[in-house]
Amino acid sequence: MPKKTRATKVTDIRGEKAWLKKSRPSTYAVETRTKNKTFLIVCEGQTEEQYFKSFPVVTASVKPIPLGCSKSTLVDCAKEIAAADEYDEVWCVFDMDIKRDIVGQKDDYNNAIKAALDANFKCAYSNDAFELWFALHFHFYEQQLDRGFYFEKLSSFWNTNYEKNGKSLAFSKEIYSMLENDPAADQQEAIKRAGKLHARYLNEPYHERNPVTLVYQLVEELNKHLRT
């Protein structure tokens, strides 16, 4: 005798049983997490590397890589590194560091900037030295000067021999905090001063823009991601 099939109750059809109930849209909001912005910063040395590493960013990932090579080679390496991963912004950071006995230095500097921009990278170049950016935290400088001048000024501001000690790893790690905690130093003023210099030389060839530093533009971007 065939087994009787259980009759479906009216209440079952109405959805009283869990397996017969219609699924309803969840009233709970789905949490979405914004992906942190990624910065690749390809630079010349550990001074720049440690300075940018020291920014207390919380909504960005910052990857500074020191290469210690010519300007054009630095940009070529940045292309290779950027091709191996995805970054929201790629920055090339280098300075003129004029050495009058080196043939072709100006061309290397100019061509590196153009190559970086052609690759849709950002370029935080400085003429003559990256240390101009540090010095602008204290004063405005508008004369054409070389790194020896800035080394001397920083030695005075920080009560040390910057040329001898300033390039050490231990000292480089402290530069960001020293500038932040020194009442005589002002990052916002440095940004204004650097912007003023940049605007002054916009119509000049890159190697003739002196003094100038576009590090302020990278600093402004990183500042958008600091802990508050």
HUPE-V812282 format. One record per residue. N is the residue number from 1. RES is the residue in three letters. OMEGA is omega in radians with two decimals (999 if undefined). NEAR is the number of other C-alpha atoms within 10 Angstrom. Layout:
n=N res=RES omega=OMEGA near=NEAR
n=N res=RES omega=OMEGA near=NEAR
This chain:
n=1 res=MET omega=-3.10 near=3
n=2 res=PRO omega=3.13 near=4
n=3 res=LYS omega=-3.13 near=5
n=4 res=LYS omega=3.09 near=6
n=5 res=THR omega=-3.11 near=6
n=6 res=ARG omega=3.12 near=6
n=7 res=ALA omega=3.11 near=7
n=8 res=THR omega=-3.14 near=8
n=9 res=LYS omega=3.08 near=9
n=10 res=VAL omega=-3.12 near=9
n=11 res=THR omega=3.09 near=9
n=12 res=ASP omega=-3.13 near=14
n=13 res=ILE omega=-3.13 near=11
n=14 res=ARG omega=3.04 near=11
n=15 res=GLY omega=-3.14 near=12
n=16 res=GLU omega=3.11 near=12
n=17 res=LYS omega=-3.07 near=10
n=18 res=ALA omega=-3.07 near=9
n=19 res=TRP omega=3.11 near=9
n=20 res=LEU omega=-3.11 near=11
n=21 res=LYS omega=3.03 near=12
n=22 res=LYS omega=3.06 near=9
n=23 res=SER omega=-3.13 near=8
n=24 res=ARG omega=3.10 near=6
n=25 res=PRO omega=3.13 near=6
n=26 res=SER omega=3.10 near=7
n=27 res=THR omega=-3.13 near=6
n=28 res=TYR omega=3.12 near=6
n=29 res=ALA omega=3.10 near=6
n=30 res=VAL omega=-3.11 near=7
n=31 res=GLU omega=3.07 near=6
n=32 res=THR omega=-3.12 near=6
n=33 res=ARG omega=3.13 near=6
n=34 res=THR omega=-3.14 near=7
n=35 res=LYS omega=3.12 near=9
n=36 res=ASN omega=3.08 near=13
n=37 res=LYS omega=-3.09 near=15
n=38 res=THR omega=3.12 near=16
n=39 res=PHE omega=2.93 near=20
n=40 res=LEU omega=-3.12 near=22
n=41 res=ILE omega=3.14 near=26
n=42 res=VAL omega=-3.00 near=27
n=43 res=CYS omega=-3.03 near=26
n=44 res=GLU omega=-3.01 near=22
n=45 res=GLY omega=-3.06 near=17
n=46 res=GLN omega=3.07 near=19
n=47 res=THR omega=3.12 near=22
n=48 res=GLU omega=-3.13 near=24
n=49 res=GLU omega=-3.07 near=22
n=50 res=GLN omega=3.11 near=21
n=51 res=TYR omega=-3.10 near=16
n=52 res=PHE omega=3.06 near=21
n=53 res=LYS omega=-3.03 near=17
n=54 res=SER omega=3.12 near=15
n=55 res=PHE omega=-3.09 near=17
n=56 res=PRO omega=-3.11 near=16
n=57 res=VAL omega=3.11 near=17
n=58 res=VAL omega=-3.14 near=15
n=59 res=THR omega=3.11 near=16
n=60 res=ALA omega=3.03 near=17
n=61 res=SER omega=-3.06 near=18
n=62 res=VAL omega=-3.13 near=22
n=63 res=LYS omega=3.08 near=15
n=64 res=PRO omega=-3.14 near=24
n=65 res=ILE omega=3.10 near=21
n=66 res=PRO omega=-3.08 near=17
n=67 res=LEU omega=3.13 near=17
n=68 res=GLY omega=-3.13 near=14
n=69 res=CYS omega=3.12 near=14
n=70 res=SER omega=-3.08 near=15
n=71 res=LYS omega=-3.12 near=28
n=72 res=SER omega=3.10 near=19
n=73 res=THR omega=3.11 near=14
n=74 res=LEU omega=3.14 near=21
n=75 res=VAL omega=3.10 near=28
n=76 res=ASP omega=3.11 near=15
n=77 res=CYS omega=3.10 near=16
n=78 res=ALA omega=3.11 near=23
n=79 res=LYS omega=-3.14 near=17
n=80 res=GLU omega=-3.13 near=10
n=81 res=ILE omega=-3.12 near=16
n=82 res=ALA omega=-3.13 near=16
n=83 res=ALA omega=-3.09 near=10
n=84 res=ALA omega=-3.11 near=8
n=85 res=ASP omega=3.14 near=8
n=86 res=GLU omega=3.10 near=12
n=87 res=TYR omega=3.09 near=16
n=88 res=ASP omega=3.11 near=13
n=89 res=GLU omega=3.05 near=16
n=90 res=VAL omega=-3.12 near=24
n=91 res=TRP omega=2.98 near=23
n=92 res=CYS omega=-3.07 near=25
n=93 res=VAL omega=3.10 near=29
n=94 res=PHE omega=3.13 near=31
n=95 res=ASP omega=-3.09 near=22
n=96 res=MET omega=3.13 near=22
n=97 res=ASP omega=-3.00 near=16
n=98 res=ILE omega=3.01 near=16
n=99 res=LYS omega=-2.94 near=10
n=100 res=ARG omega=3.14 near=9
n=101 res=ASP omega=3.14 near=7
n=102 res=ILE omega=-3.13 near=8
n=103 res=VAL omega=3.06 near=9
n=104 res=GLY omega=-3.08 near=9
n=105 res=GLN omega=-3.14 near=18
n=106 res=LYS omega=3.13 near=19
n=107 res=ASP omega=3.12 near=14
n=108 res=ASP omega=3.13 near=17
n=109 res=TYR omega=-3.13 near=22
n=110 res=ASN omega=-3.09 near=17
n=111 res=ASN omega=3.13 near=16
n=112 res=ALA omega=3.11 near=23
n=113 res=ILE omega=3.14 near=23
n=114 res=LYS omega=-3.13 near=17
n=115 res=ALA omega=3.12 near=17
n=116 res=ALA omega=-3.12 near=22
n=117 res=LEU omega=3.10 near=15
n=118 res=ASP omega=3.12 near=10
n=119 res=ALA omega=-3.09 near=13
n=120 res=ASN omega=3.00 near=12
n=121 res=PHE omega=2.95 near=22
n=122 res=LYS omega=-3.10 near=19
n=123 res=CYS omega=3.10 near=24
n=124 res=ALA omega=-3.12 near=22
n=125 res=TYR omega=3.10 near=24
n=126 res=SER omega=3.06 near=24
n=127 res=ASN omega=0.28 near=26
n=128 res=ASP omega=-2.98 near=25
n=129 res=ALA omega=3.03 near=25
n=130 res=PHE omega=-3.10 near=25
n=131 res=GLU omega=3.02 near=22
n=132 res=LEU omega=3.14 near=28
n=133 res=TRP omega=3.11 near=21
n=134 res=PHE omega=-3.08 near=21
n=135 res=ALA omega=-3.13 near=20
n=136 res=LEU omega=3.04 near=22
n=137 res=HIS omega=-3.06 near=22
n=138 res=PHE omega=-3.08 near=20
n=139 res=HIS omega=3.04 near=15
n=140 res=PHE omega=3.13 near=16
n=141 res=TYR omega=-3.13 near=16
n=142 res=GLU omega=3.07 near=14
n=143 res=GLN omega=3.06 near=8
n=144 res=GLN omega=-3.02 near=12
n=145 res=LEU omega=3.09 near=15
n=146 res=ASP omega=-3.03 near=19
n=147 res=ARG omega=3.12 near=19
n=148 res=GLY omega=3.12 near=14
n=149 res=PHE omega=-3.10 near=14
n=150 res=TYR omega=3.08 near=23
n=151 res=PHE omega=-3.14 near=21
n=152 res=GLU omega=-3.14 near=14
n=153 res=LYS omega=3.14 near=20
n=154 res=LEU omega=3.06 near=21
n=155 res=SER omega=3.13 near=17
n=156 res=SER omega=-3.12 near=12
n=157 res=PHE omega=-3.01 near=15
n=158 res=TRP omega=3.08 near=14
n=159 res=ASN omega=3.11 near=9
n=160 res=THR omega=3.01 near=14
n=161 res=ASN omega=-3.03 near=14
n=162 res=TYR omega=-3.12 near=20
n=163 res=GLU omega=-3.11 near=15
n=164 res=LYS omega=-3.00 near=10
n=165 res=ASN omega=-2.99 near=13
n=166 res=GLY omega=-3.11 near=19
n=167 res=LYS omega=-3.14 near=15
n=168 res=SER omega=-3.13 near=13
n=169 res=LEU omega=-3.11 near=13
n=170 res=ALA omega=-3.13 near=12
n=171 res=PHE omega=-3.12 near=15
n=172 res=SER omega=3.14 near=18
n=173 res=LYS omega=-3.06 near=20
n=174 res=GLU omega=-3.00 near=15
n=175 res=ILE omega=-3.12 near=20
n=176 res=TYR omega=-3.11 near=18
n=177 res=SER omega=3.10 near=12
n=178 res=MET omega=3.13 near=13
n=179 res=LEU omega=-3.14 near=18
n=180 res=GLU omega=-3.02 near=13
n=181 res=ASN omega=-3.13 near=11
n=182 res=ASP omega=-3.13 near=13
n=183 res=PRO omega=3.13 near=9
n=184 res=ALA omega=-3.12 near=11
n=185 res=ALA omega=-3.08 near=19
n=186 res=ASP omega=-3.11 near=17
n=187 res=GLN omega=-3.14 near=18
n=188 res=GLN omega=3.06 near=13
n=189 res=GLU omega=3.10 near=15
n=190 res=ALA omega=3.11 near=21
n=191 res=ILE omega=3.12 near=20
n=192 res=LYS omega=-3.12 near=15
n=193 res=ARG omega=3.13 near=21
n=194 res=ALA omega=3.10 near=26
n=195 res=GLY omega=3.11 near=17
n=196 res=LYS omega=3.11 near=14
n=197 res=LEU omega=-3.14 near=19
n=198 res=HIS omega=-3.13 near=17
n=199 res=ALA omega=-3.08 near=10
n=200 res=ARG omega=-2.98 near=15
n=201 res=TYR omega=-3.04 near=15
n=202 res=LEU omega=-3.10 near=10
n=203 res=ASN omega=-3.12 near=9
n=204 res=GLU omega=3.00 near=10
n=205 res=PRO omega=-3.05 near=10
n=206 res=TYR omega=-3.07 near=21
n=207 res=HIS omega=3.11 near=19
n=208 res=GLU omega=-3.14 near=15
n=209 res=ARG omega=-3.05 near=19
n=210 res=ASN omega=0.04 near=22
n=211 res=PRO omega=3.07 near=22
n=212 res=VAL omega=2.99 near=31
n=213 res=THR omega=3.09 near=28
n=214 res=LEU omega=3.06 near=23
n=215 res=VAL omega=-3.12 near=23
n=216 res=TYR omega=-3.13 near=20
n=217 res=GLN omega=3.08 near=16
n=218 res=LEU omega=3.11 near=17
n=219 res=VAL omega=3.11 near=15
n=220 res=GLU omega=3.13 near=13
n=221 res=GLU omega=3.14 near=12
n=222 res=LEU omega=-3.14 near=21
n=223 res=ASN omega=3.12 near=13
n=224 res=LYS omega=-3.03 near=13
n=225 res=HIS omega=-3.13 near=17
n=226 res=LEU omega=3.01 near=13
n=227 res=ARG omega=-3.10 near=10
n=228 res=THR omega=999 near=7
